Amino acid sequence: MPWLAGTALIHSLAVTERRGIFKSWTFYWLSLLSL
C-alpha cells in the first residue's frame, strides 16, 4: 500500500512544519518508502 505510506508521509511533513514533533516519524516513513 504505497499510497497509504505516501499519505502518512505528507501528513507527517505537514505536522512537522507546524509543530516539529514528528521529525523522527518523517525519517521513518522516508526510509520505508525508499526500500
PQR file of N, CA, C, O and H, with PARSE charges and radii, in Angstrom:
ATOM      1  N   MET A   1       0.826  -1.202   0.000 -0.4000 1.5000
ATOM      2  CA  MET A   1       0.000   0.000   0.000 -0.0000 2.0000
ATOM      3  C   MET A   1       0.864   1.258   0.000  0.5500 1.7000
ATOM      4  O   MET A   1       0.905   1.980   0.996 -0.5500 1.4000
ATOM      5  N   PRO A   2       1.550   1.524  -1.101 -0.5600 1.5000
ATOM      6  CA  PRO A   2       2.418   2.715  -1.128  0.2800 2.0000
ATOM      7  C   PRO A   2       1.654   4.021  -1.012  0.5500 1.7000
ATOM      8  O   PRO A   2       2.202   5.015  -0.536 -0.5500 1.4000
ATOM      9  N   TRP A   3       0.398   4.036  -1.440 -0.4000 1.5000
ATOM     10  CA  TRP A   3      -0.390   5.274  -1.339 -0.0000 2.0000
ATOM     11  C   TRP A   3      -0.651   5.622   0.120  0.5500 1.7000
ATOM     12  O   TRP A   3      -0.712   6.796   0.485 -0.5500 1.4000
ATOM     13  H   TRP A   3      -0.047   3.228  -1.826  0.4000 1.0000
ATOM     14  N   LEU A   4      -0.807   4.580   0.964 -0.4000 1.5000
ATOM     15  CA  LEU A   4      -1.036   4.821   2.388 -0.0000 2.0000
ATOM     16  C   LEU A   4       0.217   5.404   3.035  0.5500 1.7000
ATOM     17  O   LEU A   4       0.140   6.338   3.834 -0.5500 1.4000
ATOM     18  H   LEU A   4      -0.757   3.626   0.668  0.4000 1.0000
ATOM     19  N   ALA A   5       1.368   4.842   2.681 -0.4000 1.5000
ATOM     20  CA  ALA A   5       2.622   5.362   3.218 -0.0000 2.0000
ATOM     21  C   ALA A   5       2.869   6.786   2.729  0.5500 1.7000
ATOM     22  O   ALA A   5       3.367   7.629   3.475 -0.5500 1.4000
ATOM     23  H   ALA A   5       1.430   4.083   2.033  0.4000 1.0000
ATOM     24  N   GLY A   6       2.519   7.046   1.473 -0.4000 1.5000
ATOM     25  CA  GLY A   6       2.680   8.393   0.936 -0.0000 2.0000
ATOM     26  C   GLY A   6       1.794   9.397   1.642  0.5500 1.7000
ATOM     27  O   GLY A   6       2.213  10.518   1.928 -0.5500 1.4000
ATOM     28  H   GLY A   6       2.115   6.361   0.867  0.4000 1.0000
ATOM     29  N   THR A   7       0.556   8.985   1.922 -0.4000 1.5000
ATOM     30  CA  THR A   7      -0.373   9.860   2.636 -0.0000 2.0000
ATOM     31  C   THR A   7       0.139  10.155   4.040  0.5500 1.7000
ATOM     32  O   THR A   7       0.085  11.294   4.504 -0.5500 1.4000
ATOM     33  H   THR A   7       0.216   8.073   1.689  0.4000 1.0000
ATOM     34  N   ALA A   8       0.635   9.120   4.712 -0.4000 1.5000
ATOM     35  CA  ALA A   8       1.174   9.311   6.057 -0.0000 2.0000
ATOM     36  C   ALA A   8       2.402  10.216   6.020  0.5500 1.7000
ATOM     37  O   ALA A   8       2.610  11.025   6.924 -0.5500 1.4000
ATOM     38  H   ALA A   8       0.679   8.195   4.335  0.4000 1.0000
ATOM     39  N   LEU A   9       3.213  10.076   4.975 -0.4000 1.5000
ATOM     40  CA  LEU A   9       4.405  10.915   4.849 -0.0000 2.0000
ATOM     41  C   LEU A   9       4.021  12.376   4.661  0.5500 1.7000
ATOM     42  O   LEU A   9       4.591  13.262   5.299 -0.5500 1.4000
ATOM     43  H   LEU A   9       3.044   9.418   4.241  0.4000 1.0000
ATOM     44  N   ILE A  10       3.054  12.625   3.786 -0.4000 1.5000
ATOM     45  CA  ILE A  10       2.605  14.003   3.555 -0.0000 2.0000
ATOM     46  C   ILE A  10       2.027  14.600   4.834  0.5500 1.7000
ATOM     47  O   ILE A  10       2.279  15.760   5.161 -0.5500 1.4000
ATOM     48  H   ILE A  10       2.591  11.905   3.268  0.4000 1.0000
ATOM     49  N   HIS A  11       1.250  13.793   5.552 -0.4000 1.5000
ATOM     50  CA  HIS A  11       0.651  14.278   6.795 -0.0000 2.0000
ATOM     51  C   HIS A  11       1.723  14.592   7.830  0.5500 1.7000
ATOM     52  O   HIS A  11       1.673  15.628   8.494 -0.5500 1.4000
ATOM     53  H   HIS A  11       1.045  12.851   5.287  0.4000 1.0000
ATOM     54  N   SER A  12       2.696  13.688   7.962 -0.4000 1.5000
ATOM     55  CA  SER A  12       3.748  13.913   8.955 -0.0000 2.0000
ATOM     56  C   SER A  12       4.604  15.119   8.581  0.5500 1.7000
ATOM     57  O   SER A  12       5.067  15.847   9.459 -0.5500 1.4000
ATOM     58  H   SER A  12       2.737  12.847   7.423  0.4000 1.0000
ATOM     59  N   LEU A  13       4.816  15.332   7.293 -0.4000 1.5000
ATOM     60  CA  LEU A  13       5.563  16.517   6.874 -0.0000 2.0000
ATOM     61  C   LEU A  13       4.807  17.791   7.219  0.5500 1.7000
ATOM     62  O   LEU A  13       5.405  18.778   7.649 -0.5500 1.4000
ATOM     63  H   LEU A  13       4.441  14.740   6.580  0.4000 1.0000
ATOM     64  N   ALA A  14       3.489  17.770   7.030 -0.4000 1.5000
ATOM     65  CA  ALA A  14       2.677  18.939   7.353 -0.0000 2.0000
ATOM     66  C   ALA A  14       2.712  19.220   8.850  0.5500 1.7000
ATOM     67  O   ALA A  14       2.807  20.375   9.268 -0.5500 1.4000
ATOM     68  H   ALA A  14       3.003  16.969   6.681  0.4000 1.0000
ATOM     69  N   VAL A  15       2.635  18.167   9.655 -0.4000 1.5000
ATOM     70  CA  VAL A  15       2.668  18.339  11.108 -0.0000 2.0000
ATOM     71  C   VAL A  15       4.053  18.794  11.552  0.5500 1.7000
ATOM     72  O   VAL A  15       4.183  19.604  12.470 -0.5500 1.4000
ATOM     73  H   VAL A  15       2.558  17.229   9.316  0.4000 1.0000
ATOM     74  N   THR A  16       5.090  18.268  10.895 -0.4000 1.5000
ATOM     75  CA  THR A  16       6.454  18.656  11.254 -0.0000 2.0000
ATOM     76  C   THR A  16       6.674  20.139  11.009  0.5500 1.7000
ATOM     77  O   THR A  16       7.342  20.807  11.798 -0.5500 1.4000
ATOM     78  H   THR A  16       4.984  17.610  10.149  0.4000 1.0000
ATOM     79  N   GLU A  17       6.113  20.664   9.912 -0.4000 1.5000
ATOM     80  CA  GLU A  17       6.263  22.089   9.630 -0.0000 2.0000
ATOM     81  C   GLU A  17       5.579  22.935  10.690  0.5500 1.7000
ATOM     82  O   GLU A  17       6.042  24.028  11.012 -0.5500 1.4000
ATOM     83  H   GLU A  17       5.570  20.121   9.271  0.4000 1.0000
ATOM     84  N   ARG A  18       4.475  22.430  11.234 -0.4000 1.5000
ATOM     85  CA  ARG A  18       3.724  23.217  12.218 -0.0000 2.0000
ATOM     86  C   ARG A  18       4.328  23.110  13.614  0.5500 1.7000
ATOM     87  O   ARG A  18       4.524  24.120  14.291 -0.5500 1.4000
ATOM     88  H   ARG A  18       4.098  21.542  10.972  0.4000 1.0000
ATOM     89  N   ARG A  19       4.619  21.894  14.039 -0.4000 1.5000
ATOM     90  CA  ARG A  19       4.989  21.696  15.443 -0.0000 2.0000
ATOM     91  C   ARG A  19       6.405  21.169  15.634  0.5500 1.7000
ATOM     92  O   ARG A  19       7.010  21.406  16.680 -0.5500 1.4000
ATOM     93  H   ARG A  19       4.460  21.073  13.490  0.4000 1.0000
ATOM     94  N   GLY A  20       6.940  20.466  14.656 -0.4000 1.5000
ATOM     95  CA  GLY A  20       8.276  19.903  14.793 -0.0000 2.0000
ATOM     96  C   GLY A  20       8.310  18.689  15.699  0.5500 1.7000
ATOM     97  O   GLY A  20       9.345  18.379  16.289 -0.5500 1.4000
ATOM     98  H   GLY A  20       6.448  20.274  13.807  0.4000 1.0000
ATOM     99  N   ILE A  21       7.168  17.991  15.815 -0.4000 1.5000
ATOM    100  CA  ILE A  21       7.084  16.864  16.740 -0.0000 2.0000
ATOM    101  C   ILE A  21       7.453  15.555  16.049  0.5500 1.7000
ATOM    102  O   ILE A  21       8.161  14.720  16.611 -0.5500 1.4000
ATOM    103  H   ILE A  21       6.327  18.244  15.335  0.4000 1.0000
ATOM    104  N   PHE A  22       6.962  15.389  14.820 -0.4000 1.5000
ATOM    105  CA  PHE A  22       7.069  14.084  14.174 -0.0000 2.0000
ATOM    106  C   PHE A  22       8.249  13.997  13.211  0.5500 1.7000
ATOM    107  O   PHE A  22       8.158  13.350  12.168 -0.5500 1.4000
ATOM    108  H   PHE A  22       6.387  16.068  14.363  0.4000 1.0000
ATOM    109  N   LYS A  23       9.353  14.648  13.560 -0.4000 1.5000
ATOM    110  CA  LYS A  23      10.512  14.576  12.677 -0.0000 2.0000
ATOM    111  C   LYS A  23      11.027  13.147  12.559  0.5500 1.7000
ATOM    112  O   LYS A  23      11.401  12.712  11.470 -0.5500 1.4000
ATOM    113  H   LYS A  23       9.427  15.173  14.407  0.4000 1.0000
ATOM    114  N   SER A  24      11.051  12.416  13.666 -0.4000 1.5000
ATOM    115  CA  SER A  24      11.516  11.035  13.616 -0.0000 2.0000
ATOM    116  C   SER A  24      10.580  10.174  12.779  0.5500 1.7000
ATOM    117  O   SER A  24      11.025   9.282  12.057 -0.5500 1.4000
ATOM    118  H   SER A  24      10.747  12.769  14.551  0.4000 1.0000
ATOM    119  N   TRP A  25       9.272  10.445  12.880 -0.4000 1.5000
ATOM    120  CA  TRP A  25       8.312   9.705  12.054 -0.0000 2.0000
ATOM    121  C   TRP A  25       8.538  10.001  10.584  0.5500 1.7000
ATOM    122  O   TRP A  25       8.409   9.103   9.752 -0.5500 1.4000
ATOM    123  H   TRP A  25       8.910  11.169  13.466  0.4000 1.0000
ATOM    124  N   THR A  26       8.871  11.233  10.243 -0.4000 1.5000
ATOM    125  CA  THR A  26       9.103  11.597   8.850 -0.0000 2.0000
ATOM    126  C   THR A  26      10.280  10.821   8.284  0.5500 1.7000
ATOM    127  O   THR A  26      10.204  10.294   7.174 -0.5500 1.4000
ATOM    128  H   THR A  26       8.975  11.962  10.919  0.4000 1.0000
ATOM    129  N   PHE A  27      11.371  10.749   9.043 -0.4000 1.5000
ATOM    130  CA  PHE A  27      12.524   9.984   8.584 -0.0000 2.0000
ATOM    131  C   PHE A  27      12.194   8.500   8.496  0.5500 1.7000
ATOM    132  O   PHE A  27      12.696   7.798   7.619 -0.5500 1.4000
ATOM    133  H   PHE A  27      11.433  11.178   9.945  0.4000 1.0000
ATOM    134  N   TYR A  28      11.345   8.022   9.413 -0.4000 1.5000
ATOM    135  CA  TYR A  28      10.928   6.623   9.395 -0.0000 2.0000
ATOM    136  C   TYR A  28      10.168   6.305   8.113  0.5500 1.7000
ATOM    137  O   TYR A  28      10.449   5.303   7.456 -0.5500 1.4000
ATOM    138  H   TYR A  28      10.937   8.593  10.126  0.4000 1.0000
ATOM    139  N   TRP A  29       9.201   7.158   7.753 -0.4000 1.5000
ATOM    140  CA  TRP A  29       8.419   6.922   6.534 -0.0000 2.0000
ATOM    141  C   TRP A  29       9.285   7.070   5.290  0.5500 1.7000
ATOM    142  O   TRP A  29       9.108   6.328   4.323 -0.5500 1.4000
ATOM    143  H   TRP A  29       8.973   7.972   8.287  0.4000 1.0000
ATOM    144  N   LEU A  30      10.214   8.014   5.301 -0.4000 1.5000
ATOM    145  CA  LEU A  30      11.110   8.161   4.157 -0.0000 2.0000
ATOM    146  C   LEU A  30      11.953   6.908   3.962  0.5500 1.7000
ATOM    147  O   LEU A  30      12.182   6.484   2.829 -0.5500 1.4000
ATOM    148  H   LEU A  30      10.357   8.617   6.086  0.4000 1.0000
ATOM    149  N   SER A  31      12.416   6.314   5.055 -0.4000 1.5000
ATOM    150  CA  SER A  31      13.214   5.097   4.943 -0.0000 2.0000
ATOM    151  C   SER A  31      12.365   3.934   4.448  0.5500 1.7000
ATOM    152  O   SER A  31      12.845   3.095   3.685 -0.5500 1.4000
ATOM    153  H   SER A  31      12.231   6.658   5.976  0.4000 1.0000
ATOM    154  N   LEU A  32      11.097   3.877   4.878 -0.4000 1.5000
ATOM    155  CA  LEU A  32      10.208   2.823   4.386 -0.0000 2.0000
ATOM    156  C   LEU A  32       9.931   2.977   2.898  0.5500 1.7000
ATOM    157  O   LEU A  32       9.937   1.992   2.158 -0.5500 1.4000
ATOM    158  H   LEU A  32      10.707   4.558   5.498  0.4000 1.0000
ATOM    159  N   LEU A  33       9.691   4.200   2.457 -0.4000 1.5000
ATOM    160  CA  LEU A  33       9.370   4.430   1.046 -0.0000 2.0000
ATOM    161  C   LEU A  33      10.575   4.197   0.146  0.5500 1.7000
ATOM    162  O   LEU A  33      10.412   3.895  -1.036 -0.5500 1.4000
ATOM    163  H   LEU A  33       9.686   5.000   3.057  0.4000 1.0000
ATOM    164  N   SER A  34      11.772   4.333   0.685 -0.4000 1.5000
ATOM    165  CA  SER A  34      12.966   4.176  -0.139 -0.0000 2.0000
ATOM    166  C   SER A  34      13.383   2.714  -0.283  0.5500 1.7000
ATOM    167  O   SER A  34      14.264   2.403  -1.084 -0.5500 1.4000
ATOM    168  H   SER A  34      11.903   4.579   1.645  0.4000 1.0000
ATOM    169  N   LEU A  35      12.769   1.820   0.475 -0.4000 1.5000
ATOM    170  CA  LEU A  35      13.131   0.397   0.385 -0.0000 2.0000
ATOM    171  C   LEU A  35      12.650  -0.228  -0.904  0.5500 1.7000
ATOM    172  O   LEU A  35      12.873  -1.416  -1.135 -0.5500 1.4000
ATOM    173  H   LEU A  35      12.053   2.072   1.126  0.4000 1.0000
TER
END
